[in-house]
Amino acid sequence: MSDLSQYLKQSTKVFLAPNTSDPDLIERAKKKLSENGIPEDHVQINYNTHELDTGDLYISYDPPDLVVRLVYEKKPSGIVKMKSATMIRL
């Protein structure tokens, strides 16, 4: 289990890009993130990385894992650079 609460601040956005329309999988992902320190109501289903800022989290589903990435830089051109923070088995 990873403690992802260390990445959360008041203004941190958490985008979940599940790459599926399966509502059961999305609910399981939100529950798993909640177990790892990110409240379910903090998670947004969103694929648009251009809306992210430095310090935000982008979580994608790469079966069978959730890949948690931290935005460490946003260029003036809008390009977002991320580094992998952890992987969570779903």
SERO-4910 file (N, C-alpha, C, O; in steps of 0.05 Angstrom, whole numbers):
BEGIN
 pado doro    nc1    nc2    nc3   cac1   cac2   cac3    cc1    cc2    cc3    oc1    oc2    oc3
  Met    A     17    -24      0      0      0      0     18     25      0     38     26     14
  Ser    A     11     44    -16     26     70    -18     10     91     -4    -15     93     -6
  Asp    A     24    109     10     10    132     22     12    155      3     32    170      2
  Leu    A     -9    159    -13     -9    180    -33    -17    207    -21    -15    228    -35
  Ser    A    -25    208      4    -33    233     16    -10    253     18    -15    277     19
  Gln    A     14    243     17     38    260     17     38    279     -7     51    301     -6
  Tyr    A     25    272    -29     25    288    -53      2    308    -54      1    326    -71
  Leu    A    -17    305    -35    -41    322    -36    -37    349    -21    -26    349      1
  Lys    A    -46    370    -34    -47    396    -22    -75    406    -27    -91    392    -39
  Gln    A    -81    429    -16   -108    440    -19   -116    443    -49   -139    437    -56
  Ser    A    -98    451    -66   -104    456    -94    -97    434   -113    -99    437   -137
  Thr    A    -87    411   -103    -79    390   -120   -102    378   -135   -123    371   -124
  Lys    A    -99    375   -162   -118    361   -179   -110    332   -181    -86    326   -184
  Val    A   -129    314   -181   -123    286   -184   -140    277   -208   -165    275   -205
  Phe    A   -127    271   -230   -142    262   -254   -138    232   -256   -116    221   -255
  Leu    A   -161    218   -260   -161    189   -265   -169    185   -294   -190    193   -303
  Ala    A   -151    173   -309   -156    167   -338   -158    136   -340   -138    123   -347
  Pro    A   -181    125   -336   -184     96   -334   -183     81   -361   -180     57   -361
  Asn    A   -185     96   -383   -184     83   -410   -205     62   -413   -201     42   -428
  Thr    A   -228     65   -400   -250     46   -402   -276     60   -393   -275     80   -379
  Ser    A   -298     50   -402   -323     61   -394   -337     43   -373   -360     47   -366
  Asp    A   -323     22   -364   -333      3   -345   -336     16   -318   -316     22   -304
  Pro    A   -361     21   -309   -366     35   -284   -355     20   -259   -347     32   -240
  Asp    A   -356     -7   -261   -346    -23   -238   -316    -19   -235   -306    -17   -212
  Leu    A   -301    -19   -257   -272    -15   -256   -266     13   -245   -247     16   -229
  Ile    A   -281     33   -253   -276     60   -244   -281     62   -214   -266     75   -199
  Glu    A   -303     50   -204   -309     49   -175   -287     35   -160   -279     44   -138
  Arg    A   -278     12   -170   -256     -3   -157   -231     14   -155   -217     14   -135
  Ala    A   -225     29   -177   -201     46   -178   -204     68   -157   -184     74   -142
  Lys    A   -227     81   -155   -231    102   -135   -228     91   -107   -216    104    -89
  Lys    A   -239     68   -102   -237     56    -75   -208     49    -68   -199     54    -46
  Lys    A   -193     39    -88   -165     32    -83   -149     57    -78   -131     57    -61
  Leu    A   -155     79    -92   -141    104    -87   -148    115    -60   -130    126    -46
  Ser    A   -173    112    -51   -181    120    -25   -166    105     -3   -157    116     17
  Glu    A   -162     79     -7   -146     62     11   -117     72     13   -104     67     33
  Asn    A   -108     85     -8    -81     95     -9    -78    125     -4    -57    136    -10
  Gly    A    -98    137      8    -96    164     18   -108    186      1   -105    210      8
  Ile    A   -121    180    -21   -134    200    -38   -164    197    -35   -176    177    -44
  Pro    A   -178    217    -23   -207    215    -20   -221    212    -47   -213    225    -66
  Glu    A   -242    195    -47   -256    191    -73   -267    216    -85   -267    219   -109
  Asp    A   -276    235    -68   -287    259    -78   -266    278    -90   -273    299   -102
  His    A   -241    272    -86   -219    288    -97   -211    279   -126   -197    294   -140
  Val    A   -221    255   -134   -213    244   -159   -233    252   -181   -257    250   -178
  Gln    A   -221    263   -203   -238    270   -227   -231    251   -250   -208    245   -254
  Ile    A   -251    243   -265   -247    228   -289   -240    249   -311   -258    265   -318
  Asn    A   -215    249   -320   -207    270   -339   -182    260   -353   -164    249   -341
  Tyr    A   -182    263   -379   -159    254   -396   -142    277   -405   -121    273   -417
  Asn    A   -150    302   -400   -137    325   -411   -114    334   -394   -117    348   -374
  Thr    A    -90    326   -401    -66    332   -386    -59    362   -386    -44    371   -369
  His    A    -69    377   -406    -63    405   -408    -76    421   -385    -68    444   -380
  Glu    A    -95    409   -371   -108    422   -348    -93    418   -323    -99    431   -302
  Leu    A    -72    401   -323    -56    396   -299    -35    417   -295    -26    430   -314
  Asp    A    -28    421   -270     -7    440   -262     15    425   -246     10    402   -238
  Thr    A     37    438   -241     58    426   -225     47    417   -198     33    433   -184
  Gly    A     53    393   -189     44    382   -164     18    366   -166     11    352   -147
  Asp    A      5    366   -189    -20    350   -192    -13    321   -198     10    315   -205
  Leu    A    -33    304   -195    -30    275   -200    -46    267   -224    -69    276   -228
  Tyr    A    -34    250   -240    -48    238   -264    -46    208   -260    -24    197   -259
  Ile    A    -69    195   -259    -70    166   -254    -83    152   -278   -105    158   -285
  Ser    A    -68    133   -289    -79    118   -312    -81     89   -305    -68     80   -286
  Tyr    A    -97     75   -320   -101     46   -316    -86     31   -337    -92     33   -361
  Asp    A    -66     16   -328    -50     -1   -346    -53    -29   -334    -37    -37   -317
  Pro    A    -73    -44   -344    -80    -70   -331    -55    -87   -324    -37    -90   -340
  Pro    A    -55    -97   -300    -74    -95   -278    -69    -73   -257    -78    -75   -235
  Asp    A    -53    -53   -265    -45    -33   -245    -56     -5   -251    -62      2   -274
  Leu    A    -57     11   -230    -61     40   -233    -34     52   -231    -18     47   -213
  Val    A    -27     68   -251     -1     81   -252     -5    110   -243    -19    126   -256
  Val    A      8    118   -221      6    144   -209     30    161   -218     53    153   -213
  Arg    A     24    183   -231     46    201   -240     42    228   -228     20    238   -224
  Leu    A     65    240   -221     66    267   -209     75    287   -230     96    283   -243
  Val    A     61    309   -234     69    330   -252     91    346   -239     87    358   -218
  Tyr    A    115    346   -251    137    361   -239    144    386   -254    159    403   -244
  Glu    A    133    389   -278    138    414   -294    116    418   -314    107    399   -327
  Lys    A    108    443   -318     90    450   -339    103    472   -355    108    494   -344
  Lys    A    109    467   -380    122    486   -397    103    508   -406     79    503   -407
  Pro    A    113    532   -413     96    553   -423     80    545   -448     58    556   -453
  Ser    A     90    526   -463     76    516   -487     53    498   -480     37    491   -497
  Gly    A     50    491   -454     29    473   -445     37    444   -442     21    428   -432
  Ile    A     61    437   -450     71    410   -447     74    404   -417     86    420   -403
  Val    A     64    381   -409     65    373   -381     85    350   -378     84    330   -392
  Lys    A    104    353   -360    124    332   -354    116    318   -328    110    331   -308
  Met    A    116    291   -329    108    275   -306    129    254   -300    144    245   -318
  Lys    A    130    247   -274    147    224   -267    129    204   -252    110    212   -238
  Ser    A    136    179   -255    120    158   -242    125    159   -212    148    159   -203
  Ala    A    104    160   -196    106    161   -167    104    132   -156    119    124   -138
  Thr    A     84    117   -166     80     90   -156     61     75   -174     48     87   -191
  Met    A     59     49   -170     39     33   -184     23     18   -163     34      9   -143
  Ile    A     -3     17   -167    -21      5   -147    -35    -18   -162    -49    -14   -182
  Arg    A    -33    -42   -151    -47    -66   -162    -77    -62   -158    -86    -59   -135
  Leu    A    -92    -64   -179   -121    -61   -178   -133    -89   -176   -157    -92   -174
***
